Amino acid sequence: MKKPELPTNEPFRLGSLRALDILDTVPEDKFDRLTRMAQRLFNVPIALISLVDSNRQWFKSCVGLSASETPREVSFCGHAILSDDVFVINNALEDERFADNPLVADDPKIRFYAGCPLKSLAGHRFGTLCIIDSQPREFDSNDLATLKDLAKTIEGELAITQMVMFDEALGISNRRGFIAIGTQSLNYCLEHNIPAQVAVLEVEISQPTADKSALKKIAPEERNRALRIFSTQLNALLTESEFFAHLDTEYRFGLITVKINHEETINKLRQIQQHFDQLNSKPNVLFNFQFKFGVAEKLTGICDLSQHITSAQAQLS
């Protein structure tokens, strides 16, 4: 049996899951209706909404299975959250990763599994909608599309509680989401002795003039458009080991890095500055972006992310 690997963004993934405040809550009909629908549509004995916690998978909704959770190390869903793609096992007995898995050898005797990852608004895969059969079976493109549609409906239900933590205009988390997800993530890092850094970025946006000899400040109505472009471009430069959010002030952003130290974080941000300098020099750019940043000192003890944001802001340069 192959245990599922940890995602590279495990601190943030768990942070997003725990910020939902949904683990160990009572069953809800809005979710049970969807698992019953999945069971009927695919004619399978088991359908689950599985949330992958640090050491277990817990079932928010469960049809056809008496257990409320199973260990993460034997879970199929632990493998499914490693990718955005639907994870399909047509016959577990013929797959070396699962052939001797206790969920295959013993009840519920899994043979077929299909799990579609569920993502938070921040983009972290925190669980799956999965269907299970005790018989091998095929799964075609129409089946994939149907499972994805059902998973999107579940994500939509879960998004309602996340909206207060999300900046819709920019498509990233807001300060509330940064605090909620970041606090959980940093405490996980402290618990597991994983390096983590908190940075604050303050961006200045201008527009090139026609002759490119000067810059002018952007008009207020262009602010959100410019900030969204900046957010999109910066996110493209980040890895899954970083979490980026829009803070309260218009032009200030928060960033958490994991698995790299304080100096490496500073170097990464300098490289990002250089990247934007290169973009600014290209012809026909709509906006010029320049930013300064500060990185908080080393994190110790129970995380107070608000204090680390204040510390990073004091280092802005």
C-alpha positions in Angstrom: 0.0 0.0 0.0 1.2 3.5 -0.8 0.3 6.2 1.7 -0.8 9.5 0.1 1.9 12.1 -0.1 1.5 15.5 1.6 0.5 18.3 -0.8 3.2 21.0 -1.2 0.8 23.5 0.2 -0.3 21.4 3.2 -0.2 24.3 5.8 -2.4 26.5 3.6 -4.7 23.6 2.6 -5.3 22.7 6.2 -5.7 26.4 7.0 -8.4 26.8 4.4 -10.2 23.6 5.7 -10.1 24.7 9.3 -11.2 28.3 8.5 -14.4 26.7 7.1 -15.2 25.7 10.7 -17.0 22.6 9.3 -15.1 19.6 10.7 -17.2 17.5 13.1 -20.4 19.4 12.5 -23.8 17.8 12.2 -25.2 16.4 8.9 -26.9 19.0 6.6 -29.6 18.2 4.2 -28.1 20.5 1.5 -25.0 18.2 1.3 -26.8 14.9 1.9 -29.1 15.7 -1.1 -26.0 15.9 -3.3 -24.4 12.7 -2.1 -27.8 10.9 -2.6 -28.0 12.3 -6.1 -24.4 11.1 -6.8 -25.3 7.7 -5.6 -28.4 7.5 -7.8 -26.7 9.1 -10.9 -23.8 6.7 -10.9 -25.6 3.7 -9.4 -23.0 3.1 -6.7 -23.4 1.9 -3.2 -21.3 4.7 -1.6 -21.1 8.4 -2.1 -19.2 10.8 0.2 -18.2 14.4 0.8 -14.8 13.8 2.4 -12.7 16.5 4.1 -9.1 15.6 4.4 -7.8 16.7 7.8 -4.2 16.3 9.1 -4.5 12.6 10.1 -8.0 11.6 9.0 -10.6 12.0 6.3 -13.9 13.1 7.9 -17.2 12.7 6.0 -19.4 15.8 6.0 -22.0 13.7 4.1 -22.0 9.9 3.7 -24.4 7.6 1.9 -23.8 3.8 2.1 -21.1 3.8 4.7 -21.5 3.6 8.5 -18.1 5.2 9.4 -17.8 8.9 10.0 -14.1 9.0 9.3 -11.1 6.8 8.4 -7.3 7.3 8.8 -5.8 9.6 6.1 -3.0 7.2 5.5 -5.4 4.6 4.0 -7.6 7.1 2.3 -8.1 7.3 -1.5 -9.1 10.9 -1.1 -5.6 11.7 0.3 -4.3 10.9 -3.2 -7.2 12.7 -4.9 -6.3 16.1 -3.4 -2.8 16.0 -4.9 -4.2 17.2 -8.2 -7.0 19.3 -9.7 -8.0 16.3 -11.9 -10.6 13.8 -11.0 -8.8 10.8 -9.5 -10.1 7.5 -10.8 -9.2 3.9 -9.9 -11.1 1.5 -12.1 -10.0 -1.7 -10.2 -8.1 -1.2 -6.9 -7.0 -4.9 -7.0 -4.9 -4.1 -10.1 -3.3 -1.0 -8.7 -0.2 -1.5 -6.6 -0.9 1.6 -4.6 -4.2 0.1 -3.3 -4.2 -3.6 -3.8 -3.3 -4.3 -0.1 -5.1 -1.3 1.3 -7.3 -2.4 4.2 -10.3 -0.6 2.7 -9.8 -2.9 -0.3 -9.0 -6.1 1.5 -11.8 -5.6 4.1 -15.0 -3.7 4.2 -16.1 -1.7 2.2 -14.0 -3.8 -0.3 -13.3 -0.9 -2.6 -12.7 -1.8 -6.2 -13.8 1.4 -8.0 -13.2 4.9 -6.8 -13.6 8.3 -8.4 -13.0 11.5 -6.4 -13.3 15.1 -7.6 -11.3 17.6 -5.5 -13.2 20.3 -3.7 -11.4 23.7 -3.6 -11.7 26.7 -1.4 -12.2 30.2 -2.9 -8.5 30.6 -2.1 -7.7 27.7 -4.4 -6.8 25.1 -1.8 -8.0 21.5 -2.2 -9.5 20.5 1.1 -11.5 17.4 0.3 -13.4 15.5 -2.4 -16.8 14.4 -3.7 -16.2 10.7 -4.3 -18.1 7.7 -5.4 -17.2 4.1 -4.5 -18.2 0.7 -5.8 -17.3 -2.8 -4.7 -17.1 -3.9 -8.4 -14.6 -2.7 -11.0 -16.1 -0.3 -13.5 -15.2 2.2 -16.3 -15.7 5.9 -16.0 -16.1 7.9 -19.3 -15.9 11.6 -20.1 -19.7 12.1 -19.5 -19.2 10.6 -16.0 -16.3 12.9 -15.4 -18.3 15.9 -16.4 -21.3 14.9 -14.2 -19.1 14.4 -11.1 -17.3 17.7 -11.7 -20.7 19.5 -11.9 -21.8 18.0 -8.6 -18.5 18.9 -7.0 -19.0 22.5 -8.2 -22.4 22.6 -6.6 -20.8 21.5 -3.3 -18.1 24.2 -3.7 -20.9 26.7 -4.3 -22.6 25.8 -1.0 -19.3 26.0 0.9 -18.4 29.3 -0.8 -21.3 31.1 0.9 -19.5 30.9 4.3 -16.2 31.9 2.7 -17.3 35.1 1.0 -16.6 37.2 4.1 -12.9 36.1 3.7 -12.7 36.8 0.0 -12.1 39.9 -2.2 -14.3 39.2 -5.2 -13.0 42.2 -7.2 -9.4 40.9 -7.1 -10.1 37.1 -6.9 -8.0 36.5 -3.8 -8.5 36.3 -0.1 -9.0 39.5 1.9 -7.5 40.5 5.2 -10.1 38.4 7.1 -9.2 35.4 5.0 -5.5 36.1 5.4 -5.9 36.1 9.2 -8.1 33.0 9.3 -6.2 30.8 6.9 -2.8 32.3 7.7 -3.1 31.8 11.5 -4.1 28.1 11.1 -1.3 27.6 8.6 1.4 29.3 10.7 0.4 27.3 13.8 0.7 24.1 11.7 4.2 25.3 10.6 5.3 26.0 14.2 3.9 22.6 15.4 5.9 20.8 12.7 9.0 23.0 12.8 8.5 24.2 9.2 10.0 27.6 8.4 7.4 30.3 7.7 7.6 34.0 7.0 5.1 36.9 6.9 5.6 39.7 4.4 3.6 42.8 3.5 3.8 44.4 0.1 2.7 48.0 -0.7 2.3 48.6 -4.4 2.4 51.9 -6.3 0.5 51.9 -9.7 0.9 54.4 -12.5 0.2 54.6 -16.2 2.7 55.4 -18.9 2.1 58.6 -20.9 1.8 58.6 -24.6 5.5 59.5 -25.2 6.6 57.2 -22.3 8.7 60.0 -20.9 6.6 60.2 -17.7 4.1 58.3 -15.6 0.8 59.5 -14.3 -1.3 58.3 -11.4 -4.2 56.0 -12.2 -7.7 57.2 -12.2 -9.9 56.0 -9.3 -12.2 54.0 -11.7 -9.1 52.1 -12.9 -8.0 51.0 -9.4 -9.7 47.6 -9.2 -8.7 46.7 -12.8 -5.0 47.6 -12.1 -5.0 45.8 -8.8 -6.5 42.7 -10.3 -3.8 42.7 -13.0 -1.2 43.1 -10.3 -2.7 40.3 -8.3 -2.9 38.0 -11.3 0.7 38.7 -12.3 2.1 38.3 -8.8 0.1 35.0 -8.2 1.7 33.6 -11.4 5.1 34.1 -9.8 4.2 32.3 -6.6 4.2 28.6 -5.8 1.8 26.5 -3.8 4.1 27.1 -0.8 3.0 30.8 -0.7 -0.3 32.4 0.2 -1.2 35.9 -1.0 -4.0 38.1 0.0 -5.3 41.7 -0.2 -5.2 43.6 3.1 -7.5 46.4 4.2 -5.7 49.3 2.7 -6.2 49.6 -1.1 -2.6 49.0 -2.2 -1.3 46.7 0.5 -1.0 42.9 0.3 0.0 40.1 2.6 2.2 37.2 1.8 3.1 34.0 3.7 5.9 31.8 2.6 6.7 28.4 4.0 9.7 26.1 3.7 12.1 29.0 3.1 13.9 31.2 5.6 13.8 35.0 6.2 16.6 35.8 3.9 15.3 33.5 1.1 11.9 35.2 1.4 13.6 38.6 1.0 15.6 37.4 -2.0 12.4 36.0 -3.6 10.6 39.3 -3.2 13.6 41.1 -4.7 13.4 38.8 -7.7 9.7 39.5 -8.1 10.5 43.3 -8.0 13.0 42.8 -10.8 10.4 40.8 -12.7 8.0 43.7 -12.5 10.7 46.2 -13.5 11.2 44.1 -16.6 7.4 44.1 -17.3 7.3 47.9 -16.8 9.9 48.4 -19.5 7.9 46.5 -22.1 5.9 48.4 -24.8 2.1 48.8 -24.6 1.8 48.0 -20.9 -1.4 49.3 -19.4 0.1 49.9 -15.9 3.4 50.2 -14.2 3.8 48.4 -10.9 6.4 49.2 -8.3 6.3 47.9 -4.7 8.1 47.9 -1.5 8.0 45.1 1.1 8.7 44.2 4.6 9.2 40.8 6.2 8.4 40.2 9.8 11.0 38.8 12.2 11.2 35.1 13.1 7.9 33.5 14.2 7.9 31.9 17.6 5.2 30.5 20.0 1.5 30.7 19.3 0.9 32.8 16.2 -0.6 36.2 16.4 -0.7 37.1 12.7 -1.9 40.6 13.2 1.2 41.4 15.2 3.4 39.9 12.4 1.6 42.0 9.8 2.3 45.1 11.9 6.0 44.0 12.3 6.3 43.5 8.5 4.7 46.8 7.8 7.3 48.5 10.0 10.0 47.0 7.7 8.5 48.3 4.5 11.3 49.5 2.2 
